[in-house]
Each structure stands twice: as C-alpha cells, then as structure tokens.
C-alpha cells in the first residue's frame, strides 16, 4: 500500500473515530444507522454524500471466499421486502495483504463509502 493511501486511511480513522471493519462487526439486524455514499449514477439525496438513515437487514457470509455482506434499506422503506436492485449492501473482504476492508454496492454496482455513524 502506498504511503498516500496509508495516510488517507489513518485520516479516515481519525475522523470517524472507529475503523469501518469495527463498525461493520458491531451492526445488528434492525439497527438504524447513518451512512454516507457517493455514486456515479447518484439517486438524489440518498447518494449525494450526506448522511442518511438506513436500517440494517440480514447478514450473510461466504466461508469459501471469506466475504461477509450486510443488506441496508432506507429507513423510509423499513419493513418492506428487500429489493436487490434498489437497496444497498456493505461488504467486508480480506484483501491480498490479509487486511480486512469494507466496501459498498448498490445492486451490482460499486459505490464509494464515505462514512458510517451508529
């Protein structure tokens, strides 16, 4: 990892107070959280980089690929059926250096995760 990337990661940890991986591990089904995303195909206020309220859905894991996924639904639609194309997912993966990282997606498209507040 380059020194610029390491410095950016350290800054993000200082700003957020906790690492994304720690926050990911602490999330429970039904919990309301605030998450900020940025997306190329932005959905208006949901992905403009401001914090919006989300409800944590089910958690799934793949032992074969060492990946965990949490589904997120906007709080305004809480209790509705999960829609893979419209809702968001948080992914926890192990990279090639053996470090755990958290990323986000909307349907099958990756998006930039800015921050998570519990």
C-alpha distance (Angstrom), angle and dihedral (degrees) to the residues before:
residue distance angle dihedral
X1 . . .
X2 3.81 . .
X3 3.78 120.9 .
X4 3.81 90.7 -115.4
X5 3.82 90.8 55.5
X6 3.81 90.9 46.9
X7 3.81 91.2 50.2
X8 3.81 90.8 48.8
X9 3.81 90.5 50.1
X10 3.82 91.6 49.7
X11 3.82 90.5 49.1
X12 3.82 91.7 49.6
X13 3.82 90.3 51.0
X14 3.81 90.8 50.1
X15 3.81 93.0 48.9
X16 3.81 95.6 45.2
X17 3.79 95.3 39.5
X18 3.80 92.9 -139.9
X19 3.75 134.3 49.6
X20 3.83 117.7 -101.7
X21 3.82 89.6 -120.9
X22 3.82 91.9 57.1
X23 3.79 90.7 48.6
X24 3.83 91.3 47.1
X25 3.81 91.0 52.9
X26 3.81 92.1 49.9
X27 3.83 96.2 53.1
X28 3.82 117.6 110.0
X29 3.80 131.5 -167.6
X30 3.80 112.9 -86.6
X31 3.80 93.5 18.9
X32 3.82 116.5 136.4
X33 3.79 114.8 -132.6
X34 3.80 137.9 167.5
X35 3.80 117.9 -121.9
X36 3.80 131.9 177.4
X37 3.82 120.6 -153.0
X38 3.80 136.1 176.0
X39 3.79 118.7 -151.5
X40 3.79 134.3 -178.4
X41 3.79 89.5 -141.4
X42 3.83 91.1 42.3
X43 3.80 120.5 -165.8
X44 3.79 97.6 -143.1
X45 3.79 113.7 -105.3
X46 3.82 94.6 2.7
X47 3.81 95.5 66.6
X48 3.79 106.0 23.1
X49 3.80 94.1 106.5
X50 3.81 97.9 -96.4
X51 3.79 122.3 117.6
X52 3.80 114.4 -95.0
X53 3.79 129.2 -177.9
X54 3.82 117.4 -104.3
X55 3.80 135.3 178.1
X56 3.80 118.0 -132.8
X57 3.79 112.2 -123.6
X58 3.76 130.8 -170.7
X59 3.78 124.4 -33.8
X60 3.78 123.8 -136.2
X61 3.80 133.9 -179.8
X62 3.78 140.4 -164.3
X63 3.79 114.2 -149.0
X64 3.81 91.1 -171.3
X65 3.82 94.1 59.2
X66 3.83 97.5 25.8
X67 3.82 92.4 -125.2
X68 3.81 129.7 138.4
X69 3.82 125.3 -165.3
X70 3.79 132.9 -163.9
X71 3.80 120.0 -168.5
X72 3.81 118.2 -139.3
X73 3.79 127.0 -160.7
X74 3.82 126.1 -171.0
X75 3.82 109.5 -100.7
X76 3.81 89.4 -123.4
X77 3.83 88.7 65.8
X78 3.82 97.3 41.2
X79 3.78 112.3 148.1
X80 3.80 95.4 24.8
X81 3.79 123.6 115.7
X82 3.80 114.2 -81.2
X83 3.82 113.2 -104.5
X84 3.82 112.4 -158.0
X85 3.81 92.7 -156.6
X86 3.81 97.0 50.9
X87 3.78 104.7 32.2
X88 3.76 130.7 73.2
X89 3.78 134.8 -118.0
X90 3.79 133.5 -155.5
X91 3.81 114.4 -148.0
X92 3.81 127.7 -160.6
X93 3.81 114.3 -161.2
X94 3.76 139.9 166.3
X95 3.80 112.9 -122.1
X96 3.81 127.1 -147.8
X97 3.81 92.8 -87.5
X98 3.81 89.9 56.2
X99 3.82 94.6 -108.2
X100 3.81 120.6 134.0
X101 3.81 118.0 -124.8
X102 3.80 136.8 179.8
X103 3.80 124.2 -137.1
X104 3.80 135.2 169.7
X105 3.79 137.7 -135.5
X106 3.77 140.4 -176.2
X107 3.78 108.8 -145.3
X108 3.80 103.3 -44.9
X109 3.83 96.4 -25.0
X110 3.79 123.5 94.8
X111 3.80 118.4 -127.5
X112 3.79 133.8 -170.9
X113 3.79 114.8 -97.8
X114 3.81 110.1 -145.8
X115 3.79 103.8 174.1
X116 3.80 148.2 -25.8
X117 3.81 125.7 -146.0
X118 3.80 120.8 -171.4
